Amino acid sequence: MVELRRVPGEGRLADAHAVRRAVFVEGQGVSEAEEMDGRDDEATHVVAYETGRPVGTGRLRIPEPGVAKPERLAVLAPFRGRGIGRQLVRTLESVARERGCERARLHAQTTVESFYHELGYSRTSGVFEEAGIPHVEMQTEL
């Protein structure tokens, strides 16, 4: 059973960081400095916990009025394929709607573009590199 908690709120930012380090820094070779980009204070984070252990996370920023930017979505490898990522995205979208956003725009690694497409996101750019990893921009109406 997975429980989603918000930060600020009942979740802990340190738990979100632990998942991001495992997935992006250790798993994909993203530099610590690039992953911990100094924007966490301007975001709402959601952390997925299973039996008290953090297993997934994502954050939401609002870089311009009405537009939400889900970012840093990560699920630990042993917990993938169980719908946790979908729950995280839907929760971040709910936060965005609460904050008056009408659209969500994100940068998806090309390896997970189909995951976002299944959630209603459409590609809006060609492939570009971010942190040395191919990405595309995608968006959806909320």
Secondary structure, DSSP 4 states (H G I P E B T S, - for coil): -EEEEEETTTS-HHHHHHHHIIIIIIHH---HHHHS-S-GGGSEEEEEEETTEEEEEEEEEEEETTEEEEEEEEE-GGGTTSSHHHHHHHHHHHHHHHTT--EEEEEEEGGGHHHHHHTT-EE-S--EEETTEEEEEEEEE-
